[in-house]
Amino acid sequence: MIPIESLKGCLLRLYEEPGALLHAARHAGFIPPLPVPALTAEAWVDRIFGSGLAHDVAIVTAISYPKDLEIRDLLKPMVRAGVRPEDAAPTAWPLFTPDSRIRIETLWLELKEVTLPSAAAPLPPPSGKAVQEGALSMPLSYRDFISGGLLDEIAIRFRDPTRSRILLEKLGYPSPHMPAWPAGTNPLEWWHNVCNQICMGITPGGLEALLAQAAEAYPYVDAFRPFHPDGAELYVNPDSRAGGAEGTPTGMRPPSVPFPMPLTLKYVIQEGYLKVLAGLIRDERRAWYVLRGIGFPAHEVPLWNGCEGPLDFWQRICTGLSAGIALDGDTGDGLLALFRFVAKEHPNQADLRIFL
């Protein structure tokens, strides 16, 4: 259903290096021969397509590049013909993480160009600092909520009934109108229905109030940060820091407290250690070396080319470890295992000696 030559051109444009293309293909279920031959990207595309995985690789690429207009246009005829993503990518779909499935289902929803409701009346804004300063002065429309990836993020972070209901109770969502969550519920569909009602005014503050509550629960998530009641700057890891106190490395401040046990994501962001990690491990090959060294499960590794840069990649890794991704031989603190491994590999890196 997807024009093969057009898809091939799209893949070669997005994955300039054969290694990046192979990484995406592995996520689609492609198993390259061992030892891996040194082929051009064009030759690898032909091999991947010859194995019958053209549509699977297209879906994986759409997860990594959801805003790329060409891949969206290639998928539109399939989506509008009623083909479901699990049928379009039968080999890749069982390999996808829950987060990846939600992301592709969100894209499917966008490409269907469903009719989205608008709020019946202006909704009062939340009381967050960003709103008070005028950064979000207009009520958020449901169309912008979906196209901005916010529905996607809500469904990923709150994909079980307990956390979802706690969030809605804090929001003041009336219990009699809260949808049931039977076994097998799709979190994206559930939140799609709930957010429809929120947008129509079932709770005070509308979608912004929902996102403010989500930001308090996940202050390090970029999509939620502008809605945080304490301000958008609170959990930002700045591109640069002023020099620390005398005797501390340039660009790092001395730790404000001894690091917590277990190590927390909030701590490594606020104290600048995430930035140090991203500055040390800046390419895919070295990243895989580190992740294999700590026993990080390969199927949970995000696509390198799908991230905005090393900092985004390592924030996703650290977020996964903080959320409970288990390592091989897990000792119960995946974040600490990561930073200790990197500290041992870089013994002269003064910024990380605290972890040794």
N, C-alpha and C positions, 0 to 999 in steps of 0.2 A: 504493500500500500504506500510505503514511502519510496519516492524515486531514488534508486540506489546511487546513481551518479551524483545527484544533488547531495545526498547524505555523505557520500565519500568526500566531496569537496568541502562540506561543512566540517567534517572531522579533521581533515588535513589543515584547515584554517585554525581550528581551536586547539588541536594537539600537534604542535610543530615538531616536538621531539618524539621519536619512537617510544622512549621509556614512558612518557606521559600517556600516550595512546594505549600502550600495553597495560598500564595500571588501571585505566578505565575499563579496558576489555576484561581484565581479571574480575573486576566487580560485576561484569555482565555474565560471568561464568566461563570465559575463554581460558583454556589451559594451554599455554605455549609449550612447544617441545623443549626438552632439556638435553644438552645445554641450549640455552636460548640463542638462536642464530642472530648475527648482526645484519638486520634487514632495514631497508628504508621504511619510513612511515607509510608510503604508498603500498609497499609489498605487504606490510602487516595488515593494512585495511583489507586487501584482497584475501588474505588468509582468514581474517576474522569473519568477513562476509561469506567466504566459502564454507565456514563452519555453521552457517545458518543463524548467526547472532547479530545480524544487522539491526533489527529492531531493538534487541536488548541493549546494544551499545548506544543506540539513539536515546533510549530512556535514561541510561546512566549519564549520558552527556547532558540531558535536560535537567537532571538533578544538580549537576555541577554548574551549569550555565542557564538557569531558569529565565533570565532576561534576554538571552540571545535571540534576536528576531528571526534568524534563519532557522534555528532548530525548532522554534515555536511554529513557524510556518510549515515546516516539514511534518510536524506532528498533528497539526490542526485537522487535516482530512480524516485521519484515523480517529481522533477524538470525537469529531462531529458525526462520524459513522456509527458511533456507539460502542467502539472497541474499548474495553476496560484495560487499565495499565497492566494488570496481572495476566491478561490474555495477550497483550502486545509484547510483553517481555516474559514469556513463560519460564525461561532458564534463569534470568536475573532476579525475578520477583522473590523467589524463596530465599535468596541471598541477601536481600535488602534488610537493613535495620528498620525498626519501627519509625525512626526519624525520617529515613529516606522514603519510606512508603507514604508518610504524611506529606512530605514535600512534593512528591510526584502527583499525589491525589489533589493537592492544592493547585498545581499547575493544570491538571486536567479540568478542574473546576473553572479556572480562568479561561482556558481555551474553548470551553463549551459556550462561553459568553452568556452565562446565565443571567437572568434579570434579577438585579439586586434591589432590595427595598431601600428606601430612604427614610430618614427619621420623620415621624408624623409632625413633630414640633421641635423647635430648638431645645437642646438639652443643656442643663447647667454644667459648666466645666468643673473638673476636679480641682482640688485645692493645692496641687503640686506647685513647686517653685517655678518650674518651666512654664506652666500655664499662667501663673500670676504675672510673669514677666512678659507675657504676650507671645511666647513661642508657639503656643497651640491655641490661639484665640478663637478659632472656628471649630465647631463640633466636627468630629471625625466622621466621615461618611463610611458606609459599609463597603462601598466599592474601593475606597482608599485603604480600608482596613484589610481587605483581601489582597489587593495588588501590592501593598507595601510589605506583604509577608507576615503581617501581625496575626492573622488567623492561624497561619502555619505554625508560628512560634507558640501560640497559646496551646494548640493541640499537641505539640511536641512536649512542652513542659508540664502540661496537666493532662496526661493521657491515662489516668486511672480514676475511678469514681470517687475515691476518698479525697484526693487532693483537689479534684474539680469541685466537689460539693463544699469543701471548706472555703475555697476561693469565692464561690457564689454566695455562701452564707455571709462572709465578710462584706460582700458587695450589697447585701440586702435583697438578694433574689428571692422572691416568694416561694417557699417550699412546695405548696400545692401545684405550682406550675413548672417545677423542676423536672426535666425529662428523666425517665428511667434509664438505667445503665445495665441492661441484661448482658449475659456472657456473649462475647463476640462483637460487642459494640465497636464501631469505628470511631475513634476519638475526633477525627476531623468532621465527620458528619454530625456527631453529637454537639460539638462546639459551633458548627455552622448553624444549627437550629437555635441554640442558646443565644448566640450573638445576634441572630436575626431579631429575637425578642428584646434583647438589650438595646439594639439600635432603634427599635420602635418605642422605647421608653418604659420597659417593664421595671427598670431599676433607675435610681437617681444617678445623674452624672454620665450616663451613657457608656460608650465604648472607652472613653478616656479614663473613667473611674475603674473599669475592669483592668485596663493596662496599668494603672497606678498600683492596684493590688498585686498584679503579676510582677511589677518591677520591685515591689518590696520583697516578694518571695525569691526573685531571681535578679538581683541588682546588677549582675555582671553581664546580662544578656543585652547586646547592643540595641536590639529592636525595642526593648522595654525602657531603656535608660532615659530617654527624653520625658517619660511620664512619671519618673520617680518623684514622690512627694518632697524629697530633700534636694531635688535638683539634678539636672542631667550630668553635672560634672563629678558627682560623688565617686563613682566607681570607674571613671575613665583612667586608663593607663596612658599617661601623656607620652608624646614622642620623645621628649627630652626632659631631664630634671636639672635643677640647679645643682652645683657641686654640693656634696654632703659636708658634714662636720669635719673638722681637721682630722686627718688620719683615716678617713673613709674614702673608698674609691670614687672617682669623679663620675657623676651621673647617678649615683645611688645615695640614698639617705640611710643613716643607721637604723636598724630595725627598731620600731617603736615599742615592741614587746617581744619576749622570747617566742619563737614560733610555736603555734598551738599543736597539740597532739589530740586527734589526728590533724595533719596539716589541712588547712582549708583553702578553697579557691579565693575567697575574699582576701585572705592574708597575702597570698602570692601575687595578687593583682595590686593591692594597696601598697605593699612594700617594694614593688618594682621587680620582683623575681621573675615574673612571667616575661617581662621585657628582656631581661638578661638572657633567659633561655632562648627566646626568639632571635636575639642577637648572636648567640653562639651557634645555634643549629639553624642555618639559613637555607639549606638545600634538601631536596627530597631524599637523596641517598643517605646523608648523615642522619636525617630524621628516622629513616627505617632502621638504621643501625641502632639508634637509641631505643626505639620501640621494641625491636627484637630483643635487645639486651635486658629489658625489664619484663618481657613476656606479655606485651600488650597484644590482645587478639587482633589478627590481621583484618578480619572482616569489619572491625569497628574503626579502622583508620580512615579518616576522611580523604577524599581525593585532593591531592596537593594543588592541582590546577583549578580546583573548585573553590579554593580559599583565596582571600584577598592578599595574602602574603604570609610570611612566617609567623607573625604575631597572631593572625587569625587562626592559622593551622594549630598552633600550640594552645591557643585559648580553647579551641574545640577539644583537643586532647585532654587538657586539664579539666574542662567541664565534664567530660565523660568519666574521668577518674573520680572526680568529686561526686558524680551521680551514682557511682558504685560499679563501674566496669571492673570486672575481676581479672587480675593478672594471673599468669601461670605461676603456681606456687605462691598465691597471694598471701601477704602478711597482714592485710587489713588496712593498709594506708598506701594506696597507689600513687597519690601525689608525692608523698615523701620518697617512695621508691624511685620515682622519676627524677626528682631533684638530687637525690643522693647519687644516682648513677651518673648524671651529668657532672656533678661536682667531682666525682672520682675520676672521670675522664678528662677534666680540666682542673687539675690540682692547683694551678697558678691563678685561677680565677677567684680573686679575693671575695667577690660579691657572693659566691656560693659556699664559702667555707663554713658558714653557719650550719649547713646540712651534713657535714662530715662528722 
